[in-house]
Each structure stands twice: as C-alpha cells, then as structure tokens.
Amino acid sequence: MTTVNLVQLQKNLDEVTYPLSKQDLLKYAEEKGIDEVVLRALKQLPLKQYETLADISQALSESE
C-alpha cells in the first residue's frame, strides 16, 4: 500500500472545513479531483468524524 504523507494531505485537503465525516471527505476529494493515491488512501479510513488534518493523518497511519 502506498503511504500518504502529511504534506500530500495538506496539499490536497487545503480547503476542507472541519469537522467532517468520511463521506464528506470523499465527496470533497472527488469533486476537487485530488491525487488518486490520496483518494485511495482516504477510502481506507474508518467511518467516523474527523476534527483536523492530524486526525485524518493519524487514522491513515493506523490503517496501513
């Protein structure tokens, strides 16, 4: 599995308004046409509410 780093997340999710759910995150990602590697990683996230970019990053590192 390809690892997504915090810089990639910041670059791709720079306009996200928190908190948001996984569904909202994926919807944003698909509408913005973000990097395919990042999108694939986001699809692996647990279903929950994310409060910050750090929350998303933490969840991604735990799901690898």
C-alpha positions in Angstrom: 0.0 0.0 0.0 1.2 3.5 -0.9 1.8 5.7 2.1 0.4 9.2 2.0 2.3 11.8 4.0 1.1 14.9 5.8 2.4 17.2 3.1 0.3 15.4 0.4 -2.8 15.6 2.7 -2.3 19.3 3.3 -1.8 20.0 -0.4 -4.9 18.0 -1.4 -7.2 18.9 1.5 -6.3 22.6 1.9 -9.9 23.8 1.6 -11.6 21.3 3.8 -13.8 22.6 6.6 -13.7 20.6 9.8 -15.2 18.7 11.4 -16.3 16.4 8.6 -17.3 12.8 8.1 -15.5 10.2 5.9 -18.4 10.6 3.4 -18.0 14.4 3.2 -14.2 14.0 2.9 -14.6 11.6 0.0 -17.2 13.8 -1.7 -14.8 16.8 -1.4 -11.9 14.7 -2.7 -13.9 13.5 -5.7 -15.3 17.0 -6.5 -11.8 18.5 -6.3 -10.2 15.7 -8.4 -7.4 15.2 -5.8 -4.5 12.9 -6.3 -5.5 9.3 -7.0 -3.1 8.0 -4.4 -4.5 10.2 -1.7 -8.1 9.4 -2.7 -7.4 5.6 -2.5 -5.9 6.2 1.0 -8.9 8.2 2.1 -11.2 5.4 1.1 -9.5 3.1 3.6 -10.3 5.4 6.5 -12.6 4.3 9.3 -16.2 5.7 9.2 -16.1 8.5 11.7 -16.0 12.3 12.2 -12.6 13.9 11.6 -11.8 17.1 13.5 -8.5 18.1 12.0 -6.0 17.2 9.3 -3.9 15.5 12.0 -6.9 13.2 12.8 -7.0 12.1 9.2 -3.3 11.6 9.1 -3.4 9.6 12.3 -6.2 7.4 11.0 -4.3 6.8 7.8 -1.2 5.7 9.6 -3.2 3.3 11.7 -5.0 1.8 8.7 -1.8 0.8 6.9 
